[in-house]
Amino acid sequence: MKLLEDRIRRDGRVKAGNVLKVDSFLNHQLDIDLYNEMGKEFRRLFPSDNITKLLTIEASGIGIACIAAQYFHVPVVFAKKSQSINLDGSVYAARVQSFTHGRIYDVIVSEKFLSPADHVLILDDFLANGCAVSGLIELVESAGASIEGVGIAVEKGFQEGGRLLREKGIRVESLAIVESMDADTGEIRFRR
């Protein structure tokens, strides 16, 4: 998606350790016009009317999924990173290692929000090593639901997450795939 690539080139910042900061428009301050275009693009990429739920993970994926949901006309479910007192009943749980935060989370979704009848599209802001998406896939499989695909705003194509998911036969559509980035020069190259 050229619009997203152009925005990353203009406002993204490459930091040491393969970190791409896009917090001014994607995952801290949100550019809703850009999100709206991303939502339209996810709908174009996943035109199936079988999709019954959009699933994401707390916190950065929530905005993307909510805007995209306008085009799918289905509910958004997000995996919580901690148990809370208002989460009642049985839950599906998976362990997820965060690339950005360098820690492991137990993510959970209430069983009442995912069922075997659901056809789930997973959406998230970043795909690096694939840990978060793999955890979400585990939640969907625990529910006996079907995975319709994975939509990612920014994939780090030089890390293994996307390749591993695709090798498992999972359809992954990324709006921007970063092929390489250099913290010294700030250069970002995208896959064509």
VEXDREN-2710 file (C-alpha; in Angstrom, 1 decimal):
% VEXDREN-2710
k/r/px/py/pz
1/MET/0.0/0.0/0.0
2/LYS/1.9/3.0/-1.3
3/LEU/0.1/5.4/1.0
4/LEU/1.4/3.6/4.1
5/GLU/4.9/3.1/2.6
6/ASP/5.1/6.8/1.8
7/ARG/4.0/7.7/5.4
8/ILE/6.6/5.3/6.9
9/ARG/9.3/6.8/4.7
10/ARG/8.3/10.3/5.7
11/ASP/7.6/9.9/9.4
12/GLY/9.0/6.5/10.5
13/ARG/12.2/6.4/12.4
14/VAL/14.7/3.5/12.4
15/LYS/16.2/2.7/15.8
16/ALA/19.0/0.3/16.8
17/GLY/17.9/-3.3/17.3
18/ASN/15.6/-3.5/14.2
19/VAL/13.0/-1.1/15.8
20/LEU/10.8/0.9/13.4
21/LYS/9.1/3.8/15.3
22/VAL/5.8/4.8/13.7
23/ASP/4.3/6.2/16.8
24/SER/3.4/9.5/15.3
25/PHE/0.8/8.0/13.1
26/LEU/0.3/4.2/13.7
27/ASN/0.6/3.0/17.3
28/HIS/0.7/5.9/19.8
29/GLN/-0.8/8.9/17.9
30/LEU/-3.3/7.5/15.3
31/ASP/-3.9/9.0/11.9
32/ILE/-7.5/8.0/11.4
33/ASP/-7.6/9.0/7.7
34/LEU/-4.7/6.6/7.2
35/TYR/-6.4/3.9/9.3
36/ASN/-9.6/4.4/7.2
37/GLU/-7.6/3.7/4.0
38/MET/-6.0/0.7/5.6
39/GLY/-9.4/-0.6/6.6
40/LYS/-10.6/-0.3/3.1
41/GLU/-7.5/-2.1/1.8
42/PHE/-7.9/-5.0/4.3
43/ARG/-11.5/-5.4/3.1
44/ARG/-10.3/-5.4/-0.6
45/LEU/-7.7/-8.0/0.3
46/PHE/-10.2/-10.2/2.3
47/PRO/-13.5/-9.9/0.4
48/SER/-15.0/-13.0/1.9
49/ASP/-18.4/-12.6/3.5
50/ASN/-17.7/-15.6/5.6
51/ILE/-15.7/-13.5/8.1
52/THR/-17.6/-13.3/11.4
53/LYS/-15.0/-11.7/13.7
54/LEU/-11.9/-9.6/13.6
55/LEU/-9.3/-10.6/16.3
56/THR/-6.4/-8.6/17.4
57/ILE/-4.2/-8.2/20.5
58/GLU/-4.1/-5.4/23.1
59/ALA/-3.2/-2.6/22.5
60/SER/-1.9/-1.3/19.1
61/GLY/-4.0/-3.6/17.0
62/ILE/-7.3/-2.4/18.5
63/GLY/-7.5/0.8/16.5
64/ILE/-6.7/-0.8/13.2
65/ALA/-9.3/-3.6/13.8
66/CYS/-12.0/-1.1/14.9
67/ILE/-11.6/1.0/11.8
68/ALA/-11.5/-2.1/9.5
69/ALA/-14.6/-3.5/11.2
70/GLN/-16.6/-0.7/9.5
71/TYR/-16.0/-2.4/6.2
72/PHE/-16.5/-6.0/7.4
73/HIS/-19.6/-5.2/9.5
74/VAL/-18.5/-7.7/12.2
75/PRO/-17.4/-7.4/15.8
76/VAL/-13.9/-6.9/17.0
77/VAL/-12.5/-9.1/19.7
78/PHE/-9.1/-8.3/21.3
79/ALA/-6.9/-10.6/23.3
80/LYS/-6.2/-9.1/26.7
81/LYS/-2.7/-9.2/28.1
82/SER/-3.9/-9.6/31.7
83/GLN/-6.8/-11.1/33.6
84/SER/-9.2/-8.5/35.0
85/ILE/-12.1/-8.7/37.4
86/ASN/-14.6/-7.9/34.7
87/LEU/-13.6/-10.9/32.6
88/ASP/-15.9/-13.7/33.8
89/GLY/-16.3/-17.3/32.8
90/SER/-13.9/-19.5/30.9
91/VAL/-11.2/-18.1/28.7
92/TYR/-8.9/-19.3/25.9
93/ALA/-5.2/-18.5/26.7
94/ALA/-1.9/-18.4/24.9
95/ARG/1.6/-17.3/25.7
96/VAL/3.0/-14.5/23.5
97/GLN/6.5/-13.0/23.5
98/SER/6.5/-9.4/22.5
99/PHE/9.4/-8.3/20.2
100/THR/8.8/-4.6/21.1
101/HIS/8.5/-5.0/24.9
102/GLY/10.9/-8.0/25.2
103/ARG/8.6/-9.9/27.6
104/ILE/6.1/-12.8/27.6
105/TYR/2.4/-12.2/28.1
106/ASP/-0.4/-14.6/28.8
107/VAL/-3.1/-13.4/26.4
108/ILE/-6.7/-14.3/26.9
109/VAL/-10.1/-14.2/25.2
110/SER/-13.4/-15.1/26.8
111/GLU/-14.9/-18.3/25.4
112/LYS/-18.2/-16.4/24.9
113/PHE/-16.6/-14.3/22.2
114/LEU/-15.0/-17.1/20.0
115/SER/-16.8/-20.2/19.0
116/PRO/-16.5/-23.1/16.5
117/ALA/-19.0/-21.2/14.2
118/ASP/-16.6/-18.2/13.8
119/HIS/-14.5/-17.4/10.8
120/VAL/-11.8/-15.1/12.1
121/LEU/-9.6/-12.6/10.4
122/ILE/-6.6/-11.7/12.5
123/LEU/-5.4/-8.1/12.3
124/ASP/-2.4/-6.4/13.9
125/ASP/0.0/-3.4/13.5
126/PHE/3.3/-5.3/13.2
127/LEU/4.6/-8.7/12.2
128/ALA/8.2/-9.4/13.1
129/ASN/9.0/-12.8/14.5
130/GLY/5.3/-13.8/14.4
131/CYS/4.9/-14.5/18.1
132/ALA/1.8/-12.4/18.7
133/VAL/0.0/-13.7/15.6
134/SER/0.9/-17.3/16.5
135/GLY/-0.6/-16.7/19.9
136/LEU/-3.8/-15.4/18.3
137/ILE/-3.9/-18.4/16.0
138/GLU/-3.6/-20.6/19.0
139/LEU/-6.7/-18.9/20.6
140/VAL/-8.7/-19.3/17.4
141/GLU/-7.7/-23.0/17.1
142/SER/-8.6/-23.5/20.8
143/ALA/-12.1/-22.2/20.1
144/GLY/-12.4/-24.6/17.1
145/ALA/-13.0/-21.5/14.9
146/SER/-11.7/-21.1/11.3
147/ILE/-8.8/-18.7/10.4
148/GLU/-9.7/-16.7/7.3
149/GLY/-6.3/-15.0/7.2
150/VAL/-4.0/-12.5/8.8
151/GLY/-3.8/-8.8/7.9
152/ILE/-0.8/-6.8/9.0
153/ALA/-0.1/-3.1/8.7
154/VAL/3.7/-3.4/8.7
155/GLU/5.6/-6.6/8.2
156/LYS/9.3/-6.7/8.8
157/GLY/10.1/-9.0/5.8
158/PHE/13.7/-9.5/7.0
159/GLN/12.5/-11.3/10.1
160/GLU/11.0/-14.7/10.0
161/GLY/7.4/-14.3/11.2
162/GLY/5.8/-13.8/7.8
163/ARG/7.7/-16.6/6.2
164/LEU/6.9/-19.1/9.0
165/LEU/3.2/-18.3/8.9
166/ARG/3.0/-18.6/5.1
167/GLU/4.9/-21.9/5.2
168/LYS/2.1/-23.2/7.5
169/GLY/-0.4/-22.4/4.8
170/ILE/-1.8/-19.3/6.5
171/ARG/-2.8/-16.5/4.2
172/VAL/-0.9/-13.3/5.3
173/GLU/-1.5/-10.0/3.6
174/SER/0.7/-7.1/4.7
175/LEU/0.0/-3.5/3.7
176/ALA/3.7/-2.6/3.8
177/ILE/6.6/-5.1/3.9
178/VAL/9.9/-3.6/5.0
179/GLU/12.7/-5.4/3.2
180/SER/15.5/-3.7/5.1
181/MET/16.2/-0.7/7.3
182/ASP/19.4/1.0/8.5
183/ALA/19.6/2.7/11.9
184/ASP/22.7/4.6/10.8
185/THR/21.3/6.1/7.7
186/GLY/17.5/5.9/8.5
187/GLU/17.0/4.3/5.1
188/ILE/13.9/2.0/4.8
189/ARG/13.4/-0.3/1.8
190/PHE/10.2/-2.0/0.9
191/ARG/9.6/-5.3/-0.8
192/ARG/8.1/-5.0/-4.3
END
